[in-house]
Amino acid sequence: MREGRSGAESFPVQGGAAAPAYDFEPEVASAAPVASAKEQQALFHNPNPARVISFESLRSPSEQRSIRERGAEMQRPRPEPAPQAKVELKRAKPRKKAAENQQRLDFLGVEDVVSAPQSHIICDAPVAPATMRVEAALIDGAIMLGPVVLGLAIFLYEGGHIVMNKGTAPFWAAVLFTVPILYKLLWSWAGRDSVGLSTMGLRLVDFDGNPPSRERRYQRSLASFISLLAAGIGLVWALVDEDALTWHDHMSSTFPTIAGQ
């Protein structure tokens, strides 16, 4: 735009005038005719058109029938069956047999497992009844008491006096226990049963059922005094013991049984 000229001079516009109309050229129809569906051009180039069969040639019923007959004569291969996966069933492992001597705990109360108390006696010899043992002890006690009574009678006959005080008490206790100790040691040393056992038809055996040795007889003699001096608890223990044995029976591993059994 040149200098000195205004926009109105360059583009004269009348007031209230409409916009100029544009002239469009009419479209000219193509002279080339549109190809019909029958004459449609192929999309791909066919180097050997003789091997292409047109659809028009298949319209006759005879040709269609021949095609069906040739298709029927062709044997299609049967599809091979898919291999079936073999399912192997695992056999359950046999349970191990429990040990015959193994104890089982029964938590549901179906089976009570109560272990029997184990006895220290191995042999089959029965323990002598308590009544027979008491009678045998009374016989031995009477034999031991005889010399004591005889000695006291001679002492009193000769004019002696029995005085019990702190000085004479140990002396009288030694006199009373000397005779029973000598009596027990005598039979232990001889390896024989006492008079009371023999009289009641009893004999002394160890837990194996054999005649006790001399050492075991000594142990039994000493343990019998322990059972007696413990307020007689060692003797009463036979009433609550599972094998009806006293303290000195357990200490010496011996017990009296019925002779001949």
Secondary structure, 3 states (H helix, E strand, C coil): CCCCCCHHHHCCCCCCCCCCCCCCCCCCCCCCCCCCCCCCCCCCCCCCHHHCCCHHHHCCHHHHHHHHHHHHHCCCCCCCCCCCCCCCCCCCCCCCCCCCCCCCCCCCCCCCCCCCCCCCCCCCCCCCCHHHHHHHHHHHHHHHHHHHHHHHHHHHHCCCCCCCCCCCHHHHHHHHHHHHHHHHHHHHHHCCCCHHHHHCCEEEEECCCCCCCHHHHHHHHHHHHHHHHCCCHHHHHHHCCCCCCCHHHHHHCEEEEECCC
